Amino acid sequence: MAELYTKTECKLHGTPYCAALNMKNCADCFASKLDSEQQEALIEDIGYIAAALPEDGIESFLDEPECMLCKGSEKGKPEFFAQLSMGHDHPTVDYLDEKSNKKYKRSTAMLIPVQLPACRKCRSLLMQSYFVPIIVGVVFAAAGLVLTIIEPVRAALARFGAAIPFLFFLMFVFIGIIAESLLRISYTKRVERRMNTRASRIAKLSALTKLGWFPVHGSENGIRYTFTDKPLESGILTGRGQRELLDDIRSETSEKK
């Protein structure tokens, strides 16, 4: 079997920091492409991430036996994973002070993927809420455009004035915007009735927010998720044994101080 971790010159090689990144091999790992100074910064930032997390990390999210999005006592059976990114303010680097062309940006380094077991009904409703309003709005606009392109329709409208075909098209666009807004409001209410849409309403996410973490994507109306059939196989803190791993990182970090 070919050796997967061949970049022995990498400062993370063979360390808990490398294990925390949980990459399949050195070729796919961004850390191996950084220079020595940037790798030192990455090691320090992984230490900051470990210090800002619960003792057992975020591994326990994957083992929840029920859908974490369902509201109420009766929860669905998990069939998917709702993915979201959680960020944390960097303790030493300010975003505005950091150069935008840097290969490794420390100010945005404190970012972790969180995976919530989710049922089919929650996934279906959320996906509908994301896309159905937009599709309906686009369909109305497209219908108005097509109708004004058809020559008999255009000619009939033009009899009432040269600008009427364009105003006819704008009317369909306006109807589409109204339809999209009404559908979005309707779906928002349906989602809130069925699901926990805010981090503060999901116990384990709420625990993270109390430690300074926050959802990167979404709004005050709720988190925006992406869905996968399986948990992530690579990436920072996507592996197992996080309690021991984070303990090792915290121990090494404290020894360096």
Buried (B, 14 or more C-beta within 10 A) or exposed (E): EEEEBEBEEBBBBEBBBBBBBBBEBBEEBEBBBBEEEBBEBBBBBBBBBBBBBBEEBBBEBBEBEBBBBBBEEEBBEBBBBBBBBBBBEBEEBEEEEBEEEEEBBBBBBBBBBBBBBBBEBBBEBBEBBBEBBEEBBEBBBEBBEEBBEEEEBBEEBBEEEEEBBEEBBBEBBEBBEEBBEEBBEEBBEEBBEBBBBBBEBBEBBEEBBEEEBBBBEBEEEBBBBEBEEEEBEEEBBBBEEBBEBBBBBBEBBEEEE
